[in-house]
């Protein structure tokens, strides 16, 4: 998070020294429609019990819209919206020897859930031309409202003997298989969003480009279960930009 924040602030403060301040055709209203994938960073703190912490999703599909009004050629204010949708299905297998149980045992764990996140809020936007070319570097930083929902949470544990042919009874210490489902969770908080990218201005009113995006937030309490949750994501998006 610190590295992403430093990068974005550096672009906002230092880049004008290396670029021309004059956008070739100054248009005040900017609308960007983008989509891409985001990847979760850090570790989940969504703990249901001593032996079950919700795993992280590996990636999420992320469409979004940025709308801004530029009060100068290079700087403006606006609104950001993003929609994150992801799911996770994971499994692991552990082998236990006679030192743990009376007989060799296989333990299989499965976890699955679905996640949806919305964010919306104000942001500060900046843009600079790369010399006399049609390439434009852009960046923005915003404070946003984040709404997070998790559903279809399922945890499964299965145990079996390594060699069933030799077993005619269950030892008393043999653990029982377990399948547990959890109710849907929801929570909201205020988070920080950052973005930096580059686009090619095809026409004065139309451009296309790519950007790196970050979302950093922490929900102190999910409902109806009192658990906390971290939401830290960094991703890449492709965008179509319209200027009016």
ZAKOL-220271 format. One record per atom (N, C-alpha, C): x negated, y negated, z; residue in one letter; residue number from 1. Coordinates in pm, whole numbers, always signed. Layout:
<nodes>
[[X; Y; Z]; A; NUM]
...
</nodes>
This chain:
<nodes>
[[-82; +120; +0]; X; 1]
[[+0; +0; +0]; X; 1]
[[-86; -125; +0]; X; 1]
[[-192; -127; +83]; X; 2]
[[-278; -244; +91]; X; 2]
[[-346; -271; -42]; X; 2]
[[-391; -163; -110]; X; 3]
[[-460; -180; -237]; X; 3]
[[-365; -237; -342]; X; 3]
[[-241; -189; -346]; X; 4]
[[-143; -239; -442]; X; 4]
[[-110; -385; -414]; X; 4]
[[-93; -420; -287]; X; 5]
[[-63; -559; -251]; X; 5]
[[-177; -651; -288]; X; 5]
[[-301; -610; -260]; X; 6]
[[-417; -692; -295]; X; 6]
[[-427; -712; -445]; X; 6]
[[-400; -604; -523]; X; 7]
[[-406; -614; -670]; X; 7]
[[-303; -713; -722]; X; 7]
[[-179; -703; -673]; X; 8]
[[-74; -792; -722]; X; 8]
[[-99; -936; -683]; X; 8]
[[-139; -959; -558]; X; 9]
[[-168; -1097; -515]; X; 9]
[[-287; -1155; -589]; X; 9]
[[-385; -1070; -622]; X; 10]
[[-501; -1117; -699]; X; 10]
[[-457; -1163; -837]; X; 10]
[[-366; -1087; -900]; X; 11]
[[-314; -1128; -1031]; X; 11]
[[-238; -1260; -1020]; X; 11]
[[-158; -1272; -915]; X; 12]
[[-78; -1394; -900]; X; 12]
[[-163; -1518; -878]; X; 12]
[[-274; -1502; -806]; X; 13]
[[-354; -1618; -767]; X; 13]
[[-474; -1645; -857]; X; 13]
[[-536; -1537; -908]; X; 14]
[[-664; -1554; -977]; X; 14]
[[-655; -1545; -1128]; X; 14]
[[-556; -1480; -1182]; X; 15]
[[-555; -1456; -1326]; X; 15]
[[-548; -1583; -1410]; X; 15]
[[-479; -1690; -1367]; X; 16]
[[-476; -1811; -1449]; X; 16]
[[-613; -1864; -1486]; X; 16]
[[-713; -1835; -1408]; X; 17]
[[-848; -1883; -1438]; X; 17]
[[-907; -1817; -1561]; X; 17]
[[-852; -1702; -1600]; X; 18]
[[-905; -1625; -1713]; X; 18]
[[-809; -1622; -1831]; X; 18]
[[-703; -1698; -1825]; X; 19]
[[-605; -1696; -1933]; X; 19]
[[-563; -1838; -1968]; X; 19]
[[-494; -1850; -2079]; X; 20]
[[-438; -1978; -2117]; X; 20]
[[-302; -1992; -2052]; X; 20]
[[-273; -2108; -1997]; X; 21]
[[-148; -2127; -1924]; X; 21]
[[-29; -2144; -2016]; X; 21]
[[-50; -2167; -2142]; X; 22]
[[+60; -2197; -2232]; X; 22]
[[+118; -2074; -2300]; X; 22]
[[+237; -2029; -2258]; X; 23]
[[+311; -1929; -2334]; X; 23]
[[+346; -1994; -2467]; X; 23]
[[+333; -1919; -2576]; X; 24]
[[+344; -1980; -2709]; X; 24]
[[+480; -2044; -2733]; X; 24]
[[+585; -1978; -2692]; X; 25]
[[+717; -2037; -2704]; X; 25]
[[+786; -2022; -2569]; X; 25]
[[+793; -2129; -2496]; X; 26]
[[+840; -2127; -2359]; X; 26]
[[+991; -2104; -2354]; X; 26]
[[+1031; -1990; -2294]; X; 27]
[[+1172; -1961; -2275]; X; 27]
[[+1197; -1934; -2127]; X; 27]
[[+1301; -1996; -2074]; X; 28]
[[+1319; -1997; -1929]; X; 28]
[[+1375; -1867; -1874]; X; 28]
[[+1464; -1801; -1946]; X; 29]
[[+1531; -1683; -1892]; X; 29]
[[+1466; -1555; -1944]; X; 29]
[[+1436; -1465; -1850]; X; 30]
[[+1367; -1339; -1883]; X; 30]
[[+1448; -1222; -1828]; X; 30]
[[+1473; -1123; -1913]; X; 31]
[[+1545; -1002; -1873]; X; 31]
[[+1465; -881; -1918]; X; 31]
[[+1434; -791; -1825]; X; 32]
[[+1355; -673; -1856]; X; 32]
[[+1432; -547; -1813]; X; 32]
[[+1448; -455; -1908]; X; 33]
[[+1512; -326; -1880]; X; 33]
[[+1406; -218; -1893]; X; 33]
[[+1385; -140; -1787]; X; 34]
[[+1274; -44; -1790]; X; 34]
[[+1317; +91; -1732]; X; 34]
[[+1234; +191; -1755]; X; 35]
[[+1255; +325; -1700]; X; 35]
[[+1122; +397; -1695]; X; 35]
[[+1106; +483; -1596]; X; 36]
[[+980; +557; -1583]; X; 36]
[[+988; +655; -1469]; X; 36]
[[+872; +692; -1415]; X; 37]
[[+866; +787; -1305]; X; 37]
[[+782; +730; -1191]; X; 37]
[[+828; +758; -1069]; X; 38]
[[+756; +715; -950]; X; 38]
[[+712; +837; -870]; X; 38]
[[+600; +823; -801]; X; 39]
[[+542; +933; -724]; X; 39]
[[+530; +892; -579]; X; 39]
[[+575; +979; -489]; X; 40]
[[+578; +949; -347]; X; 40]
[[+436; +949; -290]; X; 40]
[[+410; +853; -201]; X; 41]
[[+279; +841; -136]; X; 41]
[[+293; +865; +14]; X; 41]
[[+183; +908; +77]; X; 42]
[[+182; +923; +222]; X; 42]
[[+241; +1054; +267]; X; 42]
[[+304; +1054; +383]; X; 43]
[[+363; +1175; +442]; X; 43]
[[+502; +1142; +495]; X; 43]
[[+591; +1241; +487]; X; 44]
[[+728; +1221; +536]; X; 44]
[[+731; +1231; +688]; X; 44]
[[+808; +1143; +751]; X; 45]
[[+827; +1152; +895]; X; 45]
[[+971; +1188; +928]; X; 45]
[[+1043; +1248; +832]; X; 46]
[[+1182; +1286; +851]; X; 46]
[[+1186; +1424; +917]; X; 46]
[[+1184; +1426; +1050]; X; 47]
[[+1170; +1549; +1127]; X; 47]
[[+1305; +1590; +1187]; X; 47]
[[+1350; +1710; +1152]; X; 48]
[[+1474; +1764; +1205]; X; 48]
[[+1452; +1848; +1330]; X; 48]
[[+1338; +1917; +1337]; X; 49]
[[+1307; +2000; +1453]; X; 49]
[[+1155; +2013; +1462]; X; 49]
[[+1109; +2082; +1564]; X; 50]
[[+964; +2096; +1585]; X; 50]
[[+896; +2168; +1469]; X; 50]
[[+968; +2256; +1401]; X; 51]
[[+907; +2334; +1293]; X; 51]
[[+963; +2300; +1155]; X; 51]
[[+1035; +2187; +1144]; X; 52]
[[+1088; +2150; +1012]; X; 52]
[[+1084; +1999; +994]; X; 52]
[[+994; +1954; +907]; X; 53]
[[+987; +1816; +860]; X; 53]
[[+1017; +1816; +711]; X; 53]
[[+1110; +1732; +669]; X; 54]
[[+1151; +1730; +529]; X; 54]
[[+1032; +1700; +439]; X; 54]
[[+1005; +1784; +338]; X; 55]
[[+891; +1758; +250]; X; 55]
[[+918; +1638; +158]; X; 55]
[[+814; +1591; +92]; X; 56]
[[+827; +1479; -1]; X; 56]
[[+870; +1528; -138]; X; 56]
[[+944; +1445; -211]; X; 57]
[[+969; +1474; -352]; X; 57]
[[+841; +1446; -431]; X; 57]
[[+819; +1521; -538]; X; 58]
[[+697; +1504; -615]; X; 58]
[[+704; +1384; -708]; X; 58]
[[+820; +1361; -770]; X; 59]
[[+837; +1245; -856]; X; 59]
[[+986; +1214; -867]; X; 59]
[[+1017; +1092; -910]; X; 60]
[[+1156; +1052; -924]; X; 60]
[[+1174; +968; -1050]; X; 60]
[[+1286; +988; -1119]; X; 61]
[[+1320; +908; -1237]; X; 61]
[[+1369; +772; -1191]; X; 61]
[[+1320; +665; -1256]; X; 62]
[[+1342; +529; -1205]; X; 62]
[[+1379; +432; -1316]; X; 62]
[[+1507; +409; -1342]; X; 63]
[[+1546; +297; -1428]; X; 63]
[[+1562; +170; -1345]; X; 63]
[[+1553; +54; -1411]; X; 64]
[[+1566; -70; -1337]; X; 64]
[[+1585; -190; -1426]; X; 64]
[[+1617; -303; -1365]; X; 65]
[[+1638; -430; -1435]; X; 65]
[[+1572; -542; -1355]; X; 65]
[[+1499; -629; -1425]; X; 66]
[[+1445; -752; -1368]; X; 66]
[[+1507; -870; -1441]; X; 66]
[[+1558; -966; -1368]; X; 67]
[[+1611; -1088; -1427]; X; 67]
[[+1546; -1207; -1357]; X; 67]
[[+1491; -1299; -1436]; X; 68]
[[+1416; -1411; -1376]; X; 68]
[[+1442; -1541; -1451]; X; 68]
[[+1433; -1650; -1375]; X; 69]
[[+1436; -1785; -1432]; X; 69]
[[+1299; -1848; -1409]; X; 69]
[[+1232; -1886; -1518]; X; 70]
[[+1099; -1946; -1508]; X; 70]
[[+1112; -2098; -1506]; X; 70]
[[+1079; -2156; -1391]; X; 71]
[[+1088; -2302; -1377]; X; 71]
[[+964; -2371; -1433]; X; 71]
[[+857; -2295; -1460]; X; 72]
[[+743; -2343; -1539]; X; 72]
[[+711; -2236; -1643]; X; 72]
[[+611; -2261; -1727]; X; 73]
[[+575; -2162; -1828]; X; 73]
[[+524; -2033; -1767]; X; 73]
[[+468; -2041; -1648]; X; 74]
[[+402; -1926; -1589]; X; 74]
[[+471; -1868; -1465]; X; 74]
[[+554; -1943; -1398]; X; 75]
[[+608; -1896; -1271]; X; 75]
[[+759; -1910; -1265]; X; 75]
[[+823; -1812; -1199]; X; 76]
[[+967; -1814; -1188]; X; 76]
[[+1018; -1734; -1069]; X; 76]
[[+1148; -1735; -1050]; X; 77]
[[+1213; -1659; -944]; X; 77]
[[+1327; -1579; -1006]; X; 77]
[[+1361; -1468; -941]; X; 78]
[[+1466; -1385; -997]; X; 78]
[[+1509; -1273; -904]; X; 78]
[[+1566; -1169; -962]; X; 79]
[[+1622; -1057; -888]; X; 79]
[[+1573; -927; -950]; X; 79]
[[+1543; -829; -864]; X; 80]
[[+1502; -695; -908]; X; 80]
[[+1605; -592; -863]; X; 80]
[[+1627; -492; -949]; X; 81]
[[+1710; -376; -912]; X; 81]
[[+1641; -249; -961]; X; 81]
[[+1638; -148; -875]; X; 82]
[[+1582; -17; -912]; X; 82]
[[+1671; +94; -858]; X; 82]
[[+1671; +204; -932]; X; 83]
[[+1747; +322; -895]; X; 83]
[[+1654; +443; -901]; X; 83]
[[+1636; +511; -788]; X; 84]
[[+1549; +628; -781]; X; 84]
[[+1635; +753; -762]; X; 84]
[[+1608; +855; -841]; X; 85]
[[+1679; +982; -828]; X; 85]
[[+1579; +1095; -834]; X; 85]
[[+1581; +1182; -732]; X; 86]
[[+1483; +1289; -725]; X; 86]
[[+1543; +1410; -653]; X; 86]
[[+1480; +1526; -674]; X; 87]
[[+1517; +1647; -602]; X; 87]
[[+1390; +1724; -570]; X; 87]
[[+1400; +1814; -473]; X; 88]
[[+1282; +1891; -432]; X; 88]
[[+1324; +2034; -400]; X; 88]
[[+1251; +2128; -459]; X; 89]
[[+1265; +2269; -426]; X; 89]
[[+1125; +2324; -408]; X; 89]
[[+1093; +2373; -289]; X; 90]
[[+959; +2423; -261]; X; 90]
[[+969; +2555; -186]; X; 90]
[[+866; +2636; -199]; X; 91]
[[+861; +2763; -129]; X; 91]
[[+716; +2797; -95]; X; 91]
[[+697; +2871; +12]; X; 92]
[[+564; +2914; +53]; X; 92]
[[+575; +3052; +117]; X; 92]
[[+465; +3129; +110]; X; 93]
[[+462; +3265; +164]; X; 93]
[[+341; +3277; +256]; X; 93]
[[+363; +3333; +374]; X; 94]
[[+255; +3357; +470]; X; 94]
[[+251; +3505; +505]; X; 94]
[[+131; +3557; +527]; X; 95]
[[+112; +3697; +562]; X; 95]
[[+59; +3706; +705]; X; 95]
[[+123; +3790; +786]; X; 96]
[[+81; +3809; +923]; X; 96]
[[+32; +3953; +943]; X; 96]
[[-77; +3970; +1011]; X; 97]
[[-134; +4102; +1035]; X; 97]
[[-82; +4160; +1166]; X; 97]
[[-131; +4280; +1200]; X; 98]
[[-89; +4348; +1322]; X; 98]
[[-124; +4269; +1447]; X; 98]
[[-215; +4172; +1434]; X; 99]
[[-254; +4093; +1551]; X; 99]
[[-143; +3996; +1592]; X; 99]
[[-53; +3966; +1499]; X; 100]
[[+57; +3875; +1530]; X; 100]
[[+183; +3952; +1569]; X; 100]
[[+219; +4050; +1489]; X; 101]
[[+334; +4134; +1518]; X; 101]
[[+288; +4280; +1524]; X; 101]
[[+381; +4368; +1561]; X; 102]
[[+347; +4509; +1571]; X; 102]
[[+313; +4569; +1435]; X; 102]
[[+376; +4512; +1330]; X; 103]
[[+351; +4560; +1193]; X; 103]
[[+321; +4440; +1104]; X; 103]
[[+252; +4461; +991]; X; 104]
[[+228; +4350; +897]; X; 104]
[[+360; +4292; +846]; X; 104]
[[+368; +4157; +842]; X; 105]
[[+493; +4089; +808]; X; 105]
[[+468; +3980; +705]; X; 105]
[[+564; +3962; +616]; X; 106]
[[+562; +3852; +519]; X; 106]
[[+666; +3750; +560]; X; 106]
[[+626; +3624; +567]; X; 107]
[[+720; +3514; +595]; X; 107]
[[+732; +3426; +472]; X; 107]
[[+854; +3403; +425]; X; 108]
[[+880; +3318; +308]; X; 108]
[[+967; +3200; +351]; X; 108]
[[+921; +3079; +319]; X; 109]
[[+994; +2956; +352]; X; 109]
[[+1038; +2885; +225]; X; 109]
[[+1164; +2840; +224]; X; 110]
[[+1218; +2765; +111]; X; 110]
[[+1286; +2639; +164]; X; 110]
[[+1262; +2527; +94]; X; 111]
[[+1324; +2399; +129]; X; 111]
[[+1376; +2333; +2]; X; 111]
[[+1490; +2269; +12]; X; 112]
[[+1545; +2198; -103]; X; 112]
[[+1634; +2083; -55]; X; 112]
[[+1638; +1975; -135]; X; 113]
[[+1728; +1863; -107]; X; 113]
[[+1729; +1770; -228]; X; 113]
[[+1824; +1677; -229]; X; 114]
[[+1836; +1575; -334]; X; 114]
[[+1831; +1438; -269]; X; 114]
[[+1776; +1340; -343]; X; 115]
[[+1757; +1206; -287]; X; 115]
[[+1794; +1100; -390]; X; 115]
[[+1864; +996; -344]; X; 116]
[[+1900; +881; -428]; X; 116]
[[+1868; +753; -351]; X; 116]
[[+1799; +660; -417]; X; 117]
[[+1763; +533; -353]; X; 117]
[[+1798; +417; -445]; X; 117]
[[+1861; +315; -390]; X; 118]
[[+1886; +190; -461]; X; 118]
[[+1809; +79; -391]; X; 118]
[[+1755; -14; -470]; X; 119]
[[+1696; -134; -411]; X; 119]
[[+1738; -256; -493]; X; 119]
[[+1761; -366; -424]; X; 120]
[[+1797; -490; -491]; X; 120]
[[+1752; -606; -403]; X; 120]
[[+1704; -714; -467]; X; 121]
[[+1662; -829; -389]; X; 121]
[[+1587; -932; -471]; X; 121]
[[+1556; -1046; -410]; X; 122]
[[+1487; -1155; -479]; X; 122]
[[+1339; -1126; -497]; X; 122]
[[+1280; -1188; -599]; X; 123]
[[+1137; -1169; -626]; X; 123]
[[+1078; -1294; -689]; X; 123]
[[+947; -1308; -673]; X; 124]
[[+871; -1415; -736]; X; 124]
[[+797; -1357; -857]; X; 124]
[[+813; -1419; -973]; X; 125]
[[+758; -1368; -1099]; X; 125]
[[+648; -1459; -1153]; X; 125]
[[+551; -1398; -1223]; X; 126]
[[+445; -1475; -1290]; X; 126]
[[+409; -1408; -1422]; X; 126]
[[+362; -1490; -1518]; X; 127]
[[+323; -1437; -1650]; X; 127]
[[+216; -1527; -1709]; X; 127]
[[+120; -1466; -1783]; X; 128]
[[+12; -1541; -1844]; X; 128]
[[-23; -1481; -1979]; X; 128]
[[-49; -1568; -2077]; X; 129]
[[-93; -1522; -2208]; X; 129]
[[-239; -1481; -2204]; X; 129]
[[-274; -1380; -2283]; X; 130]
[[-413; -1341; -2301]; X; 130]
[[-470; -1419; -2419]; X; 130]
[[-527; -1534; -2391]; X; 131]
[[-583; -1618; -2495]; X; 131]
[[-479; -1661; -2596]; X; 131]
[[-509; -1644; -2724]; X; 132]
[[-416; -1681; -2831]; X; 132]
[[-343; -1561; -2888]; X; 132]
[[-353; -1445; -2821]; X; 133]
[[-286; -1324; -2869]; X; 133]
[[-140; -1322; -2824]; X; 133]
[[-71; -1217; -2868]; X; 134]
[[+68; -1198; -2827]; X; 134]
[[+81; -1111; -2701]; X; 134]
[[-31; -1079; -2641]; X; 135]
[[-29; -999; -2519]; X; 135]
[[-8; -1089; -2398]; X; 135]
[[+77; -1045; -2306]; X; 136]
[[+111; -1121; -2187]; X; 136]
[[+97; -1032; -2064]; X; 136]
[[+25; -1079; -1964]; X; 137]
[[+14; -1009; -1836]; X; 137]
[[+121; -1064; -1742]; X; 137]
[[+189; -975; -1672]; X; 138]
[[+296; -1018; -1582]; X; 138]
[[+281; -951; -1447]; X; 138]
[[+337; -1014; -1344]; X; 139]
[[+335; -958; -1209]; X; 139]
[[+452; -1015; -1130]; X; 139]
[[+497; -942; -1031]; X; 140]
[[+601; -993; -943]; X; 140]
[[+593; -925; -807]; X; 140]
[[+644; -992; -706]; X; 141]
[[+649; -940; -570]; X; 141]
[[+783; -980; -511]; X; 141]
[[+848; -888; -440]; X; 142]
[[+980; -918; -387]; X; 142]
[[+1007; -850; -254]; X; 142]
[[+1104; -905; -183]; X; 143]
[[+1155; -846; -59]; X; 143]
[[+1296; -798; -89]; X; 143]
[[+1321; -668; -73]; X; 144]
[[+1444; -610; -124]; X; 144]
[[+1518; -530; -17]; X; 144]
[[+1648; -516; -39]; X; 145]
[[+1732; -428; +43]; X; 145]
[[+1724; -287; -16]; X; 145]
[[+1694; -189; +69]; X; 146]
[[+1675; -51; +25]; X; 146]
[[+1781; +38; +89]; X; 146]
[[+1855; +113; +6]; X; 147]
[[+1955; +208; +55]; X; 147]
[[+1914; +348; +10]; X; 147]
[[+1901; +440; +106]; X; 148]
[[+1850; +575; +80]; X; 148]
[[+1951; +680; +125]; X; 148]
[[+1979; +779; +38]; X; 149]
[[+2071; +888; +70]; X; 149]
[[+2004; +1021; +38]; X; 149]
[[+2018; +1117; +131]; X; 150]
[[+1964; +1252; +113]; X; 150]
[[+2080; +1351; +127]; X; 150]
[[+2090; +1446; +36]; X; 151]
[[+2201; +1541; +38]; X; 151]
[[+2153; +1682; +4]; X; 151]
[[+2241; +1779; +30]; X; 152]
[[+2216; +1921; -1]; X; 152]
[[+2085; +1970; +59]; X; 152]
[[+2065; +1938; +186]; X; 153]
[[+1942; +1977; +256]; X; 153]
[[+1955; +2122; +302]; X; 153]
[[+1862; +2205; +261]; X; 154]
[[+1868; +2348; +293]; X; 154]
[[+1730; +2398; +333]; X; 154]
[[+1726; +2472; +442]; X; 155]
[[+1602; +2533; +490]; X; 155]
[[+1624; +2682; +508]; X; 155]
[[+1535; +2764; +451]; X; 156]
[[+1549; +2908; +459]; X; 156]
[[+1418; +2973; +503]; X; 156]
[[+1430; +3072; +590]; X; 157]
[[+1316; +3151; +634]; X; 157]
[[+1352; +3299; +622]; X; 157]
[[+1271; +3374; +549]; X; 158]
[[+1295; +3517; +531]; X; 158]
[[+1172; +3594; +577]; X; 158]
[[+1196; +3705; +645]; X; 159]
[[+1088; +3792; +693]; X; 159]
[[+1108; +3933; +640]; X; 159]
[[+999; +3997; +606]; X; 160]
[[+1005; +4135; +560]; X; 160]
[[+875; +4207; +596]; X; 160]
[[+882; +4341; +601]; X; 161]
[[+762; +4421; +626]; X; 161]
[[+683; +4438; +498]; X; 161]
[[+553; +4446; +510]; X; 162]
[[+469; +4467; +392]; X; 162]
[[+490; +4606; +333]; X; 162]
[[+512; +4707; +417]; X; 163]
[[+534; +4843; +369]; X; 163]
[[+658; +4899; +438]; X; 163]
[[+773; +4886; +373]; X; 164]
[[+898; +4930; +433]; X; 164]
[[+906; +5082; +447]; X; 164]
[[+834; +5157; +360]; X; 165]
[[+845; +5304; +363]; X; 165]
[[+797; +5362; +495]; X; 165]
[[+707; +5294; +561]; X; 166]
[[+650; +5347; +684]; X; 166]
[[+724; +5301; +809]; X; 166]
[[+828; +5218; +792]; X; 167]
[[+898; +5161; +906]; X; 167]
[[+1036; +5225; +919]; X; 167]
[[+1068; +5275; +1035]; X; 168]
[[+1199; +5337; +1057]; X; 168]
[[+1280; +5259; +1161]; X; 168]
[[+1223; +5154; +1222]; X; 169]
[[+1296; +5072; +1318]; X; 169]
[[+1234; +4933; +1320]; X; 169]
[[+1308; +4834; +1371]; X; 170]
[[+1259; +4698; +1384]; X; 170]
[[+1194; +4680; +1520]; X; 170]
[[+1071; +4634; +1524]; X; 171]
[[+1009; +4604; +1653]; X; 171]
[[+1080; +4488; +1722]; X; 171]
[[+1078; +4487; +1852]; X; 172]
[[+1156; +4389; +1928]; X; 172]
[[+1110; +4246; +1902]; X; 172]
[[+982; +4225; +1871]; X; 173]
[[+932; +4090; +1852]; X; 173]
[[+946; +4041; +1708]; X; 173]
[[+1005; +4122; +1621]; X; 174]
[[+1018; +4083; +1480]; X; 174]
[[+1114; +3965; +1468]; X; 174]
[[+1074; +3852; +1406]; X; 175]
[[+1161; +3734; +1397]; X; 175]
[[+1279; +3756; +1303]; X; 175]
[[+1387; +3688; +1329]; X; 176]
[[+1506; +3700; +1247]; X; 176]
[[+1502; +3600; +1131]; X; 176]
[[+1554; +3642; +1015]; X; 177]
[[+1565; +3550; +901]; X; 177]
[[+1667; +3441; +934]; X; 177]
[[+1646; +3323; +874]; X; 178]
[[+1730; +3210; +909]; X; 178]
[[+1758; +3126; +784]; X; 178]
[[+1882; +3080; +772]; X; 179]
[[+1923; +2991; +665]; X; 179]
[[+2005; +2879; +726]; X; 179]
[[+1954; +2755; +718]; X; 180]
[[+2016; +2641; +786]; X; 180]
[[+2041; +2530; +685]; X; 180]
[[+2163; +2478; +683]; X; 181]
[[+2196; +2363; +602]; X; 181]
[[+2221; +2241; +689]; X; 181]
[[+2183; +2123; +641]; X; 182]
[[+2199; +1999; +717]; X; 182]
[[+2294; +1906; +643]; X; 182]
[[+2367; +1826; +720]; X; 183]
[[+2459; +1731; +660]; X; 183]
[[+2387; +1620; +585]; X; 183]
[[+2461; +1547; +502]; X; 184]
[[+2403; +1437; +426]; X; 184]
[[+2357; +1326; +520]; X; 184]
[[+2246; +1262; +482]; X; 185]
[[+2191; +1152; +560]; X; 185]
[[+2191; +1025; +477]; X; 185]
[[+2202; +911; +542]; X; 186]
[[+2193; +782; +474]; X; 186]
[[+2133; +680; +568]; X; 186]
[[+2065; +582; +510]; X; 187]
[[+2004; +475; +588]; X; 187]
[[+1965; +359; +500]; X; 187]
[[+1942; +243; +559]; X; 188]
[[+1906; +124; +483]; X; 188]
[[+1803; +44; +560]; X; 188]
[[+1726; -37; +487]; X; 189]
[[+1623; -118; +549]; X; 189]
[[+1581; -229; +451]; X; 189]
[[+1487; -312; +492]; X; 190]
[[+1426; -413; +406]; X; 190]
[[+1286; -365; +369]; X; 190]
[[+1252; -372; +240]; X; 191]
[[+1123; -323; +195]; X; 191]
[[+1052; -423; +106]; X; 191]
[[+930; -388; +68]; X; 192]
[[+846; -470; -19]; X; 192]
[[+830; -401; -153]; X; 192]
[[+849; -475; -262]; X; 193]
[[+828; -420; -396]; X; 193]
[[+725; -504; -470]; X; 193]
[[+637; -436; -544]; X; 194]
[[+530; -500; -618]; X; 194]
[[+526; -445; -760]; X; 194]
[[+483; -527; -855]; X; 195]
[[+472; -481; -993]; X; 195]
[[+368; -563; -1066]; X; 195]
[[+293; -495; -1153]; X; 196]
[[+195; -563; -1240]; X; 196]
[[+189; -487; -1371]; X; 196]
[[+186; -560; -1483]; X; 197]
[[+186; -492; -1612]; X; 197]
[[+142; -580; -1725]; X; 197]
[[+154; -525; -1845]; X; 198]
[[+118; -597; -1967]; X; 198]
[[+221; -567; -2075]; X; 198]
[[+254; -669; -2155]; X; 199]
[[+350; -648; -2262]; X; 199]
[[+306; -719; -2389]; X; 199]
[[+359; -673; -2501]; X; 200]
[[+331; -733; -2631]; X; 200]
[[+455; -807; -2679]; X; 200]
[[+440; -935; -2709]; X; 201]
[[+553; -1018; -2750]; X; 201]
[[+576; -1000; -2900]; X; 201]
[[+665; -909; -2937]; X; 202]
[[+692; -878; -3078]; X; 202]
[[+751; -999; -3148]; X; 202]
[[+853; -1058; -3088]; X; 203]
[[+914; -1182; -3134]; X; 203]
[[+926; -1275; -3012]; X; 203]
[[+953; -1402; -3033]; X; 204]
[[+967; -1491; -2917]; X; 204]
[[+1074; -1445; -2818]; X; 204]
[[+1177; -1376; -2869]; X; 205]
[[+1287; -1333; -2783]; X; 205]
[[+1276; -1186; -2741]; X; 205]
[[+1176; -1112; -2793]; X; 206]
[[+1170; -969; -2769]; X; 206]
[[+1026; -923; -2745]; X; 206]
[[+1007; -842; -2640]; X; 207]
[[+876; -785; -2610]; X; 207]
[[+889; -644; -2558]; X; 207]
[[+777; -573; -2551]; X; 208]
[[+775; -437; -2498]; X; 208]
[[+644; -416; -2423]; X; 208]
[[+647; -338; -2315]; X; 209]
[[+524; -319; -2240]; X; 209]
[[+535; -209; -2136]; X; 209]
[[+433; -199; -2053]; X; 210]
[[+427; -102; -1945]; X; 210]
[[+387; -174; -1817]; X; 210]
[[+423; -114; -1704]; X; 211]
[[+389; -175; -1576]; X; 211]
[[+371; -68; -1469]; X; 211]
[[+294; -103; -1366]; X; 212]
[[+280; -21; -1246]; X; 212]
[[+364; -84; -1136]; X; 212]
[[+440; +0; -1065]; X; 213]
[[+535; -51; -968]; X; 213]
[[+516; +17; -833]; X; 213]
[[+547; -53; -726]; X; 214]
[[+538; +5; -593]; X; 214]
[[+655; -36; -506]; X; 214]
[[+699; +55; -422]; X; 215]
[[+803; +28; -322]; X; 215]
[[+753; +79; -188]; X; 215]
[[+762; -5; -84]; X; 216]
[[+713; +31; +48]; X; 216]
[[+817; -10; +152]; X; 216]
[[+872; +91; +221]; X; 217]
[[+977; +65; +320]; X; 217]
[[+978; +176; +424]; X; 217]
[[+1040; +148; +537]; X; 218]
[[+1051; +247; +644]; X; 218]
[[+1186; +231; +711]; X; 218]
[[+1266; +338; +710]; X; 219]
[[+1397; +338; +774]; X; 219]
[[+1382; +393; +915]; X; 219]
[[+1417; +314; +1015]; X; 220]
[[+1397; +356; +1154]; X; 220]
[[+1500; +457; +1201]; X; 220]
[[+1620; +457; +1139]; X; 221]
[[+1724; +549; +1182]; X; 221]
[[+1815; +584; +1067]; X; 221]
[[+1824; +713; +1036]; X; 222]
[[+1918; +763; +937]; X; 222]
[[+2048; +801; +1008]; X; 222]
[[+2158; +801; +935]; X; 223]
[[+2287; +839; +991]; X; 223]
[[+2341; +963; +920]; X; 223]
[[+2410; +1055; +993]; X; 224]
[[+2446; +1049; +1135]; X; 224]
[[+2341; +1107; +1229]; X; 224]
[[+2232; +1163; +1176]; X; 225]
[[+2127; +1219; +1260]; X; 225]
[[+2022; +1112; +1288]; X; 225]
[[+1978; +1101; +1410]; X; 226]
[[+1882; +998; +1449]; X; 226]
[[+1740; +1040; +1412]; X; 226]
[[+1705; +1024; +1284]; X; 227]
[[+1570; +1051; +1236]; X; 227]
[[+1523; +931; +1154]; X; 227]
[[+1392; +911; +1148]; X; 228]
[[+1335; +803; +1070]; X; 228]
[[+1285; +857; +936]; X; 228]
[[+1254; +766; +844]; X; 229]
[[+1212; +809; +711]; X; 229]
[[+1126; +702; +646]; X; 229]
[[+1013; +745; +587]; X; 230]
[[+927; +654; +511]; X; 230]
[[+959; +665; +363]; X; 230]
[[+958; +550; +295]; X; 231]
[[+983; +548; +151]; X; 231]
[[+871; +467; +87]; X; 231]
[[+766; +534; +45]; X; 232]
[[+652; +470; -21]; X; 232]
[[+631; +534; -157]; X; 232]
[[+644; +456; -262]; X; 233]
[[+636; +510; -397]; X; 233]
[[+553; +419; -486]; X; 233]
[[+475; +480; -576]; X; 234]
[[+402; +408; -679]; X; 234]
[[+427; +479; -811]; X; 234]
[[+458; +404; -917]; X; 235]
[[+490; +468; -1044]; X; 235]
[[+459; +382; -1164]; X; 235]
[[+494; +434; -1281]; X; 236]
[[+469; +368; -1409]; X; 236]
[[+599; +364; -1488]; X; 236]
[[+627; +249; -1551]; X; 237]
[[+749; +232; -1629]; X; 237]
[[+718; +168; -1763]; X; 237]
[[+802; +199; -1861]; X; 238]
[[+800; +132; -1991]; X; 238]
[[+922; +41; -1998]; X; 238]
[[+907; -77; -2062]; X; 239]
[[+1014; -175; -2057]; X; 239]
[[+1035; -244; -2192]; X; 239]
[[+1158; -288; -2212]; X; 240]
[[+1194; -379; -2320]; X; 240]
[[+1230; -513; -2257]; X; 240]
[[+1168; -622; -2304]; X; 241]
[[+1189; -755; -2244]; X; 241]
[[+1263; -846; -2342]; X; 241]
[[+1361; -917; -2289]; X; 242]
[[+1436; -1016; -2366]; X; 242]
[[+1414; -1153; -2303]; X; 242]
[[+1395; -1254; -2389]; X; 243]
[[+1370; -1390; -2342]; X; 243]
[[+1466; -1487; -2411]; X; 243]
[[+1525; -1576; -2331]; X; 244]
[[+1627; -1668; -2385]; X; 244]
[[+1589; -1813; -2358]; X; 244]
</nodes>
